[in-house]
Amino acid sequence: MRSAYDDLSAHLRAAALLGSTAALLAWDQETFMPKGAGDVRADQLALLAQLQHERATDPRVGAWLAACDADPRPQLDLDQRANVVGWRRDFDRATKLPSALVAELAQLESKAQQAWVQARHKNSFARFQPWLERMVALHQQKADCLRAPGQSRWDALADLYEPGMCAKDLRSLFGPLRQRLVALRERLTAGRLVDDSFSRVVIAEPQQEAFVRAVVTAMGFDFSCGRIDRSAHPFCTRVGADVRLTTRFHRDRVLDALGSTMHEGGHGLYEQGLEPAHLGTPLGEAVSLGIHESQSRLWENHVGRSAAFWQWCWPQAQHHLGSACAGHDAATVFAAANVVRPSLIRVEADEATYDLHVMVRFELEQQLIDGELAVANLPSEWNRLYREFLGIEVPDDRSGCLQDVHWSCGLFGYFPTYTLGNLYAAQFAAAADRELGGLGPLLARGQFTTLREWLRRHIHRHGRRHTPAELCRLVTGSPLSPEPFLHHLESKLGGVYAVSSSR
Amino acid sequence: MRSAYDDLSAHLRAAALLGSTAALLAWDQETFMPKGAGDVRADQLALLAQLQHERATDPRVGAWLAACDADPRPQLDLDQRANVVGWRRDFDRATKLPSALVAELAQLESKAQQAWVQARHKNSFARFQPWLERMVALHQQKADCLRAPGQSRWDALADLYEPGMCAKDLRSLFGPLRQRLVALRERLTAGRLVDDSFSRVVIAEPQQEAFVRAVVTAMGFDFSCGRIDRSAHPFCTRVGADVRLTTRFHRDRVLDALGSTMHEGGHGLYEQGLEPAHLGTPLGEAVSLGIHESQSRLWENHVGRSAAFWQWCWPQAQHHLGSACAGHDAATVFAAANVVRPSLIRVEADEATYDLHVMVRFELEQQLIDGELAVANLPSEWNRLYREFLGIEVPDDRSGCLQDVHWSCGLFGYFPTYTLGNLYAAQFAAAADRELGGLGPLLARGQFTTLREWLRRHIHRHGRRHTPAELCRLVTGSPLSPEPFLHHLESKLGGVYAVSSSR
């Protein structure tokens, strides 16, 4: 006899298929779609989103969930119970938002994003201000629909991206982190100059592409269920059973292409490490954006910016990039990949200052959503915090508070997941280092699949079985702490800035 | 006040958006999808087909159609009335198929196609046989749902592709056609040898690609709403507002790449010539596969295999293909493009024997669907008819009955539309020649857009306004006849085989 669980599972697997079909529409839009097809593509995406939402909020889902919960017999196994918990969370969240608000948000987000593109192009915050004001107001309404008694608005929004995350916990992580990062930044920038000329060598795109493909292949990315293409902004998406990365190439930024590819490759390995049998259920989904980001940061920074990695990688680089490598060696390129230079743009930031960019946004979006900061005052506050955290002056809003797409498309509470990703990555890397008898020798020999298997076993295959906090404790034996990240940065960058040649 | 027509139109436009989303899933499957994603892709396609079918068969559609028909006031304009007629045909057809059968067919088709790929690769009909048996059985069920009293199963299926087509009418067209084509084949193959060495010159793929892109651009294909990619089997599909062609390259078959690209380009021009304002309604859809094929054949054969075209094209070939052109000229390449040589593979067949391949399939699929031929006996019957119609022995099933994708994806009743396309193409080309004061001078000057505009005005922009038979009469003044096609072939090939150098 068909159980409530079977009905629920079949119904929501179909919703997941609609989601992965929408993912193909979105992937195609960013990679291969001819430019004249944009309007119809928006209609296709809107229709799929509507169908998926209707299915997710179908009242029968509530009834099936209640039947699963009420069943006194222990008919569901542990996997099934974990899926019911995940589906319950998704259903409660989806049904808390009135469809009128969902529709209003969708329309406003589309227009606000277009206004943001214009405003950034014109370097005019005034053009964006009314849209951001409306976005903040509607997201306050959204938060009021979502929040539990006593929960703050910002916490209710942030929980969408990182289950269980709240501003209070983040402040206790971010406080000491900021102090130590500012101190590190001051120490390093007062010191020697590192030769980063390899970052600017001109290299033809086909050579760069062959190089980054060789690296992501060595990482263990499975091309029988995956691909890499080009897009203006690199991303990783799952389209059903396959996982698609994009990257980008500039003729004089090979390390940017490598970093982007390893970053998206890390996301891709997480997606490929989820259990195929659980596809379309919570156990077949990533647990949070912070954990997802930990996987990309681990491969981008703990592998790709390590001295050991470059021992293996330099001969690969020489093979694929040829004469561009003349005059450089593994040690100088390792140093070039680790230059610290406070800058204006988050997505171009180095490993040591990146989180200071995130903290600026974390402070400001809390104040916006809690009504403590008027949108009109955002630029001056932004610029003040950049002075305080990064020690630099913001010359204009295009390089300041207009640089990110996030708030224009409603992603409030999202930015801290980037820093959580960095902290989780360091703590996971330290655990892997202990358990695998030292990561360095493995990376130097190019044995990346040993690390991939460790990550798969300890993190990927669990899907949403545990909360991010539980997962961290299970994998590393400790709650999340900024110490492994700070230790990693201070020790590596201290070394780079002591041993590198000055010029 | 919103009318029944408005409701109907909005409802079925959404169904069309689901259809174009499914087209993207299918396009991606043939071009870029990693091979490990096939099972989930089958599920995605099945779900979309099911949702589209549910929407198309929604009882409200019937009520809205009845309201449109019953409305005594002349509120609908001619376009709207034409759409109502088209929607009525689609609704009546769709409501005859149970949703469960539609979903089962969609899933089986996706899997059978993958099985066919494997079977062909292994040259093993036995691996495909159980899939084909299941396909035939399900299509017999489908035909039984669709057929009118007294209509044969095969006619019911064929009507899906060519409204109004039936086996009886086809036999009266095909009978004399086969006699004259067999006689022509015997006459030409007993005669001189034409030098077709240009067909086998080795040319690197990037040069071939630049060449065929230049030709399709000159044809007037709009890349702002279109693209060309590679796939194992060339095809053309619409993905919403954009139209996508695929082609293929072999190092020593540049004329094959050119022919395939012009062929798909002809399909693409038809799709791009439909009125954008009618997108998602019957007036924005192609009228039949036979008419669609007429557009591809017209460009492939009446343009691309004409002496006038090669006057324009030869300098293009020299520019893009360079030294590969040495020792050839426009006249010898025109002759090389028109060599007649009975062969095993339909898609590689010449213009004079192509339709004999189609007639083999026409005979066999009628017998399969009508239950007169067991699937197990298909290879031997196939081989027997090849001997009779084409005068050649089939060495293995890979070159025989496993060569075509069609039956593996449920296209029974489809093959004859290729020959109808050839007949329509010749009759349309003769009409254009009369009305434009001779096609030859236009083609020799590369003024392809004059022809494209003529086709757009007389054929493309009408969508499904007329039946194929009506359209033929409107465009050419006569019902469909094999005579223009036979006249075209006999006169051109008689010339080629008389004037070409023998060796």
Interface residues (C-beta under 8 A of the other chain):
Chain A: A14 L17 L18 S20 T21 L24 L25 D28 F32 M33 P34 K35 G36 A37 G38 D39 V40 R41 D43 Q44 L47 L48 L51 D222 F223 S224 C225 G226 R227 D229 V239 G240 A241 D242 L279
Chain B: A14 L17 L18 S20 T21 L24 L25 D28 F32 M33 P34 K35 G36 A37 G38 D39 V40 R41 D43 Q44 L47 L48 L51 D222 F223 S224 C225 G226 R227 D229 V239 G240 A241 D242 L279
